[in-house]
Amino acid sequence: MIEKKKTKKTKKTTAKKKPKKVVGVKVEKVVIKEEVVSVKVLQKEVPVSQAKIVDFIPKEKKASPPKGIKYYGTGRRKEAVAKVWLSPGKGDFAINGKSLLQYFCGRKLLEFQALRPLVVTNTQGSYDVFVEAFGGGVPGQAVAVSLGIARALLVVSPDFRVKLKREGLLRRDPRMKERKKYGLKRARRAFQYTKR
């Protein structure tokens, strides 16, 4: 018995095109006492019909150094650099727009290192300190801030030199990361030796 092959004719149907999806931006603001505390920007796929254009959110402006009388000093340690401005005031301290406690995350040793020149010269409550710190890590920045404050205090009064020098606060720590050598993995670390 010979079986006939059944051939199915397939209908060509055009599938409905799905609407294109666009990445929309949803903005959430947390407002406390009419001050914007934080802004969260969330991205998610939204159909074109529902996508909305959101106003541009400008970046927060960097805090600028104080106006009026100010004394400047630069401090460095490893890759960290700190630009320090002192101005006569109540003893406020700001590093990159944050307080000392916030910036050093409650690490008492780093706070102690940064404030050392003011403590040694007995000027802790008489100057406001404004710092722009960048590069390196937080501990390196703490020492850089210390050197910057010490140098700025010398501009305030050269009489502080004896006290600061005795404590070793005017010395720029020369220890830096050693350069990598060719043929080695790092500065001195060689590749693993295989005997066989």
Secondary structure, DSSP 8 states (H G I E B T S, - for coil): --------------------EEEEEEEEEEEETTEEEEEEEEEEEEEGGG----------------SSS-EEEEEEETTEEEEEEEEESS--EEETTEEHHHHTTT-HHHHHHHHHHHHHTT-TTTEEEEEEEESS-HHHHHHHHHHHHHHHHHHH-GGGHHHHHHTT-S-----------TTSSSSS--------
